[in-house]
Amino acid sequence: MALVGLVRVSTSKQETARQHDDLDPICVKVFEEKISGKLKVADRPGLQAALDYMRPGDMLTVQEADRLGRNLLEGLIVLNDLFQQGISVKILHGIAAGEHTERSLILDLALALAEDRRRDIARKTRDGLQAAARRGRKGGRPRVVDADKRRAILARHAEGQSLREIARGVGVSLAVVHGEVKAAQLEAAPATE
């Protein structure tokens, strides 16, 4: 029996060190993914790689149940697939901590709570953005283009440079250049009633 670890965070900006600290010393191999836990198994490359690597009798090890998934249905599907293949699950922390060889109420509850936490985070984020908008502040990513870069983008576009050349020359992504050019075209378009 081998312990095989799965480390998961939702975005590339989140840290995985704490999960690795728990899993690396006890697992023969640890797979990592930086992707939403609410996706289907087929859309989660780290989980899929771990499942392909494991053999009957192995144990998929995660720090907490929500690393398996933050969608109750997908989490249950993962568990059912594992148990049918003879693979058990080891959860290190949380209400479902322990070794599991079959579904149990506590395991189902841990996955349901993970989905509920995800919904709660999304609701709080949405509420916070709406509250900020009412105060005149806009949420989201900070702009990467200041007035000087915008002028450079538009001047290069007026000279006939391609969007790719502009992106390389100004040091921004192609999507940013496209967005600035499009915004300038919309601003210049005559208003229609």
C-alpha positions, 0 to 999 in steps of 0.5 A: 500500500502506497500513500499518494498525495494530492495538493490542490488550490484554486488559482495559480496565485495561491500557495501550496507549501502548507499542503506539501509540508503535510504530504511530502514526508508521508507520500511516495509521490505528490501530485499538484493542481492549481484549478477549481475543485468544482470541476469534473475529474476529467478536467482536473489534470493533477487528480487525473494523473494521481488516479492513473498512477495509483493501483488497488490498495493505494491510498489517495491522501489529502490535507482536507476533504475539500482538496478532493472537490468543492462540489458535492456531486463531483466529490462523491463521484471521485470517492465512488470511483476510488472505492470501486477501484480498491483505492482508499482515501486518507484525510489528514485534517478536518471533520473527516480526518482518518482513513476511509475505504467506503463512503460514510456520512461524515465524508459526505458531510465534509464534502457538503460543507466544502461546497457550502464554504465555496458558495459562501466565499463567492457570495461574500466576494459578490457582496463586497464588490457590490458594496464597493461599487455603491461607494464608487470604487471598482473591484477587479484587477488593477489596470496595467496600462497607465496614460503613457502606455495607452498613448504609446499603444494608440500611436503605434496602432495609428502608425499601422503596427500589428497588435502583436508588435505593439504588445511586444514593444510596449511590454503588455499582453496582446489582450491588453493591447486589443482592449485598449484599441477597442476602447479607443474605437468605441470612444471615437464612434459617433453616438447613435440614438 
